[in-house]
Amino acid sequence: MLDLLERYSSPTALAATSKKTLANRQTKLAPRMGKRFAAEIVQALGEQTVVAPGTQTATVVMPSLAKQFAALLQQRDGVASEAERLVRATLFPCS
């Protein structure tokens, strides 16, 4: 989902994208759920009847937040790997 938020920063941008394009992007990152995610997004956008004030302002903020969140997830994975390496080195010093 972060990929979509980075690329299509507003409901209008998502709605202008075909279901197939959304499915292709999501399937690359989530092979089993990509098509379902795309279908759910298209359905939700079709059911959207109200546009809240400030929605367009979010298009400036969302891509940046999505990139920051993706970077945070990568950082967390790196810290977890390093912690695991340190624990293994402590518990199994000969390996």
C-alpha positions as a printed NumPy array, in Angstrom:
array([[  0.   ,   0.   ,   0.   ],
       [  2.883,   2.368,   0.656],
       [  3.841,   2.071,  -2.981],
       [  0.397,   3.274,  -4.029],
       [  0.447,   6.153,  -1.545],
       [  3.811,   7.28 ,  -2.88 ],
       [  2.735,   7.061,  -6.504],
       [ -0.946,   8.043,  -6.352],
       [ -1.232,  10.578,  -3.573],
       [ -4.955,  11.284,  -3.749],
       [ -8.237,   9.476,  -4.274],
       [ -8.553,  11.325,  -7.585],
       [ -5.191,  10.   ,  -8.765],
       [ -6.1  ,   6.472,  -7.694],
       [ -9.492,   6.7  ,  -9.397],
       [ -7.825,   7.809, -12.632],
       [ -5.709,   4.649, -12.601],
       [ -7.075,   1.428, -14.038],
       [ -7.834,  -1.56 , -11.862],
       [ -5.363,  -3.576, -13.921],
       [ -2.548,  -1.088, -13.294],
       [ -3.266,  -1.076,  -9.564],
       [ -3.371,  -4.887,  -9.527],
       [ -0.073,  -5.15 , -11.4  ],
       [  1.688,  -2.788,  -8.999],
       [  0.287,  -4.542,  -5.941],
       [  0.886,  -8.054,  -7.247],
       [  4.602,  -7.306,  -7.536],
       [  4.714,  -6.508,  -3.816],
       [  1.98 ,  -8.808,  -2.53 ],
       [  1.579, -11.673,  -5.033],
       [ -1.342, -13.365,  -3.297],
       [ -3.299, -10.253,  -2.393],
       [ -2.507,  -7.745,  -5.144],
       [ -5.6  ,  -8.315,  -7.246],
       [ -7.867,  -8.309,  -4.199],
       [ -6.335,  -5.052,  -2.91 ],
       [ -6.863,  -3.424,  -6.298],
       [-10.489,  -4.573,  -6.443],
       [-11.145,  -3.275,  -2.929],
       [ -9.554,   0.093,  -3.728],
       [-11.593,   0.497,  -6.915],
       [-14.779,  -0.507,  -5.077],
       [-14.129,   1.927,  -2.213],
       [-13.398,   4.767,  -4.607],
       [-16.612,   3.99 ,  -6.489],
       [-18.568,   4.204,  -3.241],
       [-16.974,   7.495,  -2.191],
       [-19.667,  10.166,  -2.295],
       [-18.164,  12.949,  -0.181],
       [-14.902,  14.78 ,  -0.652],
       [-13.691,  16.331,   2.583],
       [-12.137,  19.781,   2.585],
       [ -8.379,  19.487,   2.48 ],
       [ -8.336,  16.265,   0.476],
       [ -6.207,  17.88 ,  -2.23 ],
       [ -3.822,  19.231,   0.427],
       [ -3.125,  15.658,   1.448],
       [ -1.63 ,  15.041,  -1.997],
       [  1.361,  17.109,  -0.919],
       [  1.822,  15.315,   2.388],
       [  0.989,  11.664,   1.663],
       [  3.866,  10.75 ,  -0.684],
       [  6.382,  12.161,   1.78 ],
       [  4.826,  10.339,   4.726],
       [  4.691,   7.085,   2.769],
       [  8.399,   7.376,   1.915],
       [  9.27 ,   8.133,   5.541],
       [  7.252,   5.154,   6.726],
       [  8.907,   2.853,   4.173],
       [ 12.334,   4.053,   5.337],
       [ 11.328,   3.463,   8.957],
       [ 10.258,  -0.1  ,   8.126],
       [ 13.619,  -0.752,   6.448],
       [ 15.431,   0.698,   9.449],
       [ 13.403,  -1.498,  11.805],
       [ 14.285,  -4.584,   9.766],
       [ 17.962,  -3.652,   9.928],
       [ 17.857,  -3.184,  13.696],
       [ 16.042,  -6.5  ,  14.125],
       [ 18.647,  -8.301,  12.014],
       [ 21.5  ,  -6.761,  13.966],
       [ 19.862,  -7.627,  17.308],
       [ 19.349, -11.203,  16.158],
       [ 22.978, -11.416,  15.056],
       [ 24.164, -10.138,  18.448],
       [ 21.959, -12.588,  20.363],
       [ 23.174, -15.495,  18.253],
       [ 26.794, -14.434,  18.724],
       [ 26.263, -14.293,  22.488],
       [ 24.425, -17.598,  22.785],
       [ 26.468, -19.512,  20.216],
       [ 29.934, -17.936,  20.218],
       [ 31.573, -20.813,  18.312],
       [ 29.285, -20.725,  15.261]])
